[in-house]
Amino acid sequence: MKKHSIVLCLLLVSAFAFGQRKNKEVRTNVPLDSIRLSDPFVLADKKTNMYYMTGTGGMLWKSKDLKLWDGPYAVAKTDDASWMGPDPMIWAAEIHEYKGKYYYFATFTNKNVIIDTVKGNKIERRASHVLVSNKPDGPFVPMKDKTYLPADKPTLDGTFWVDENGKPYMVYCYEWLQAIDGTIEKIELKSDLSGTIGEGKLLFKASASPWSREKDENAKDVPNRVTDGPYVFKTGTGRLGMIWTSWIYNVYTQGVAYSVSGTLDGPWVQEPQPITPPNFGHGMLFRTLDGRLLMSLHSHKEINGHYHRVPHFFEVDITGDNLIVGKPYIP
């Protein structure tokens, strides 16, 4: 995929995210396929017997059956005096229940702060961060630490994982705009998720993918540089896996990697082929309230110069050694 195309995609996502946060009109009984949402993350909450869906834009949708949804609700209450500034853009939000509270992992961008310029691209202040609430529908508010990741490093798409020793981690992307070859990294979280411990550690680079492709400045065919949307899971045999998304030229594509050691430290071995249909990506896994395992992700289509993104669900089987994506699930 050409560099200017990737940058255009990011700009359009930014505009979409800003517009979603400005839209405060709450609708009821909205069918899933009528919702426009990037990076859909679903929390199935047994305490309230409800589904909560969020993503890029920082808004929340609620449903009792995955079919009809109410929203969008504004749930992120950031600090205007923080590095995020007033009304930051929000990408790839996730809601995780942990030790009786609900944690909001998201990417926040302050467009008014430029931290670097690389190959003509101005790098905005962008980082993964965590907010907290006592309820699944918020409001989610800041905790102790002002930052979770370095201020001079653009990071995004942070997700949550607790290892076999009970240590909590954030797994996130170091953005390709500065890294050139985007990465997926991990950093340990404090026991109450209120901040981070130590420094981030590289798990793998975008170029490790055997399936992603783009043309470089010399029109040479090379691996794509974008890392997007990591999500960690375990198969039924205990194998540690990670789904993540990149591109095959201009086609949004999701693949999977597995850890040889069974830990986040890897080494991570990439499966040779994508696992979802073309133009689907940024997925996560969740169990429905009746126990069915699904993947939530969005479709990606350009219509009249605008990216059209709609959440979808697919059936998933992880009872064996590998993640197998099945047919679309229609609520």
Summary of the structure (lengths in Angstrom):
residues: 331
radius of gyration: 18.4
end to end distance: 34.1
largest distance: 55.3
contacts: 1100
relative contact order: 0.13
helix: 9%
strand: 52%
